[in-house]
Amino acid sequence: MGRMGLIGFSILLSQLARADISAELAEASAPLAEGVPEVAVARLEALVNKNLPDPEWRAVTEKLAEAEVAARQPEEALVLLADSRLRDIPWAKFWRAQAFASLHRWADALPLYEELAADRSSPLHGPATFGAAEMLRALGRRDEALTKLTVLLYDKEWATRAQLRSAELYIDKADAINARRLLDEMRAKSVADRTERRLLRGRLELILQRPERAIGIFQALLKKPEGAPHATLMAALFGIADAHLQLKTPEAGDDVIEQFIDNHPADPDLPVLFAKLDELYRAEHRPSRNGLEKWVRNPEQPRRTFARWYLARLEIRAGRRERARQLFNDLRRTDVQSPAIAPALFEFAQLEVEDQHFDEATAILGDARLLPPEPSLLDRINLLLRKRSISRRNLRRRRQHLNKSHILLHHGRRLRCLMHPPAGCNLAITPVF
């Protein structure tokens, strides 16, 4: 009887402990739902380090992985999910796939999503199927992505999102008929879905070569940005830029991008914004450098770093290589250390190789490899290092050849002078007896 009472008391304590950890977990996770995942990460890390029993530890770890992915900390999420206790757990595979996707490691994420999507009874079937379609799209396998999304068109929870993504894929393929059909058929209920549908209608107008209509749609989205996802705002900005490229008025398009960059010096999408701005500059007869020069002088980061990079590009195209070199050197000394600037260092190294400054190029490429760059860029860096070594050896051989030629030429002249002394050749011949 005493033993039974002890067991009952232990069960009661266990239930109280679980209730306690559930309350702590709910409190620590709350910032995630409020849009501040970084706070959730800090709280959940403190909770997961409390030496919890395995069931509670797994519950906290699941939320922590979700928060780390949302807080743009996918590397930390992958480290967390590498624990052997999570090897065969479906939600761990899902968040591992999400982390790979955040790192643009599409090929690593795809098999994880596909494995989870194969179980139609799993609550992860819908998100995993959608994730697999997204990875196929990122890998350029659009038809396979569309096939994946077809499975979700009759799923109440995922139908609208599947229709929106399918319409987007048809637009990517310039298939205006199917894109319009899906946009007309769908019944978007939420504000976010209706906003995305308007965005896709704007993109549809672009592939139909009606840029003026497209600009009107995109401008309407930007006038009321409240509640719109950041990705939607970026797509609207790029849509306006592409419309002006169609109209052959790139100057008007770069005004829109420059205004946004001016107001958002630390926007997370600055790398793609500056890339689009450079595309517009390339289409202009005489691109204005006023915006870039202003941002180079202004201390706000990381905008200043990107401004130096793209102003250096303008200077190279204008033939002012020393000015470009100065800007690249300033960029190299910046405090901003991000994989996003690795391509800038690669371009700097290319400039130095072209000007036969091989030692400088090697040092710059070494800096780029430390950031670290994406795998595709790392391959290009390694290739440039090999080319640099070959170019350096070839240069050394040419110099040696020139030196030998100079010596031979010198000796040849002396020999001719001895055999046939020309006029003016002050050669004293001493008779030998």
Secondary structure, DSSP 8 states (H G I E B T S, - for coil): -HHHHHHHHHHHHHHHHHHHHHHHHHHHHHHHHTT-HHHHHHHHHHHHTS---HHHHHHHHHHHHHHHHHTT-HHHHHHHHT-GGGTT-HHHHHHHHHHHHHTT-HHHHHHHHHHHHT-TTSTTHHHHHHHHHHHHHHTT-HHHHHHHHHTTTT-TTTHHHHHHHHHHHHHHTT-HHHHHHHHHH----SHHHHHHHHHHHHHHHHHTT-HHHHHHHHHHHHHS-TT--HHHHHHHHHHHHHHHHHTT-HHHHHHHHHHHHHH-TT-TTHHHHHHHHHHHHHHSSS---HHHHHHHHS--TTHHHHHHHHHHHHHHHTT-HHHHHHHHHHHHTSS---GGGHHHHHHHHHHHHHTT-HHHHHHHHHHHHTS---HHHHHHHHHHHHHHHHHHHHHHHHHHHHHHHHHHHHHHHHHHHHHS--TT---------
